[in-house]
Structures are given as C-alpha cells and as structure tokens.
C-alpha cells in the first residue's frame, strides 16, 4: 500500500532554513505528481508546492523562498525552505493521489520562532 513518511521538521529562527523529506513507497513514484501541503493551527490545509508543476507550482506565499524537488531513484520528494517566517509555522504533509485516492503522511512539524 501507499506509504509516505515525512522528516526534517523542527524549530528554526526567523530567516533560517530547513529541508523536509518525504520517502514514498507502494507505487511507481516517478510517474506521479507529488505535493507538499501545510496546516497551521486553526487553519485549513493549504497546498504549498507541486512537482512536476507548471507555471503555478508554488503558493504565492512561498514563491522565491521554497523549492520543491524530487529524486526518483530514491523515491523521495524534498522541500527546501529558506528565509523562513513565523507564518510558515505549520505541520507539513506530503501527498499523492494514487488511483484517485489521496494519501498522506503523518506530517512533520515546522516551528519558526525566536
């Protein structure tokens, strides 16, 4: 079955960087669109980045600061987050829609605070 395991979250100061990873298994990773979402306390889950994407593969709030990438040989998708702000604090999830069914990892907490 589909498994997604996120890692790399933590506590970081404003302006700092983190790289999140999501290890995938149970499907042919290379042919599927992978997405990163985040959910802040009291807010709805929002789409952050997509790969492969097109002209709108990043949320406006993270453009120029976050970079999504993937290593198909390792079945892993990454989210490099730079110039972090307090409003980036959230649980970050990776997602794939496999055979019409969305699958989610357990999430990784990112806290941006001084």
C-alpha positions as CSV (number, residue, x, y, z in Angstrom):
1,X,0.0,0.0,0.0
2,X,1.0,3.6,-0.4
3,X,3.3,4.9,2.4
4,X,4.6,8.5,2.8
5,X,7.0,9.3,5.6
6,X,8.0,12.9,6.2
7,X,11.0,14.1,8.1
8,X,13.2,17.1,8.6
9,X,10.9,19.4,10.6
10,X,12.0,21.2,13.7
11,X,12.4,24.6,15.4
12,X,14.2,27.3,13.5
13,X,14.7,31.0,13.9
14,X,13.1,33.5,11.5
15,X,15.3,33.8,8.4
16,X,16.6,30.3,8.8
17,X,16.3,27.2,6.6
18,X,15.1,23.7,6.7
19,X,14.8,20.8,4.2
20,X,11.9,18.5,4.5
21,X,12.0,15.0,3.0
22,X,9.2,12.6,2.1
23,X,10.1,9.0,1.4
24,X,7.4,7.2,-0.7
25,X,6.7,3.6,-1.3
26,X,3.9,1.3,-2.6
27,X,3.6,3.0,-6.0
28,X,5.6,3.9,-9.1
29,X,6.9,7.1,-7.7
30,X,8.4,8.6,-10.8
31,X,5.2,8.8,-12.7
32,X,3.1,10.5,-10.1
33,X,2.6,14.2,-9.1
34,X,3.8,14.8,-5.6
35,X,2.6,17.7,-3.5
36,X,3.5,19.4,-0.2
37,X,0.7,20.8,1.9
38,X,0.8,22.5,5.3
39,X,-1.7,23.1,8.0
40,X,-1.3,25.8,10.7
41,X,-3.3,25.7,13.9
42,X,-6.9,26.8,13.4
43,X,-6.4,27.0,9.6
44,X,-7.3,24.8,6.6
45,X,-4.7,22.7,5.0
46,X,-3.1,24.6,2.1
47,X,-1.2,23.5,-1.0
48,X,2.4,24.7,-0.8
49,X,4.2,23.1,-3.8
50,X,3.8,20.6,-6.6
51,X,6.2,18.5,-8.7
52,X,6.1,18.2,-11.6
53,X,4.4,21.5,-11.7
54,X,3.8,24.2,-14.3
55,X,3.5,27.9,-14.0
56,X,1.7,27.6,-10.7
57,X,3.7,25.0,-8.8
58,X,4.1,27.2,-5.7
59,X,1.8,29.0,-3.4
60,X,2.2,32.8,-3.7
61,X,3.2,32.9,0.0
62,X,6.3,30.8,-0.6
63,X,7.4,31.7,-4.1
64,X,11.1,32.6,-4.2
65,X,11.7,31.1,-0.7
66,X,10.7,27.4,-1.1
67,X,12.0,24.9,-3.7
68,X,10.4,21.5,-4.3
69,X,12.5,18.8,-5.9
70,X,12.5,15.0,-6.2
71,X,14.9,12.1,-6.6
72,X,13.1,9.4,-8.5
73,X,15.9,7.0,-7.8
74,X,15.3,7.4,-4.1
75,X,11.5,7.7,-4.3
76,X,11.8,10.9,-2.3
77,X,10.4,14.4,-2.6
78,X,12.0,17.3,-0.9
79,X,11.0,20.8,0.2
80,X,13.9,23.3,0.7
81,X,12.6,26.2,2.8
82,X,14.7,29.3,3.1
83,X,14.0,32.7,4.6
84,X,11.5,31.2,7.0
85,X,8.9,33.4,8.6
86,X,6.8,32.8,11.7
87,X,3.8,32.4,9.4
88,X,5.4,29.3,7.9
89,X,4.8,27.5,11.2
90,X,2.7,24.5,10.5
91,X,2.6,20.8,10.1
92,X,3.9,19.9,6.7
93,X,2.5,16.9,4.8
94,X,3.3,15.3,1.5
95,X,0.6,13.9,-0.7
96,X,0.0,11.7,-3.7
97,X,-3.3,10.9,-5.4
98,X,-2.9,7.2,-6.3
99,X,-5.7,5.6,-8.3
100,X,-7.9,8.5,-7.4
101,X,-7.4,8.2,-3.7
102,X,-5.4,10.9,-1.8
103,X,-2.7,9.5,0.5
104,X,-1.0,11.5,3.3
105,X,2.0,11.0,5.5
106,X,1.9,11.6,9.2
107,X,3.3,15.1,8.8
108,X,6.3,16.9,10.2
109,X,6.1,20.0,12.5
110,X,7.9,23.1,11.4
111,X,8.1,25.9,14.0
112,X,9.6,29.3,13.2
113,X,10.2,31.3,16.3
114,X,12.9,33.3,18.0
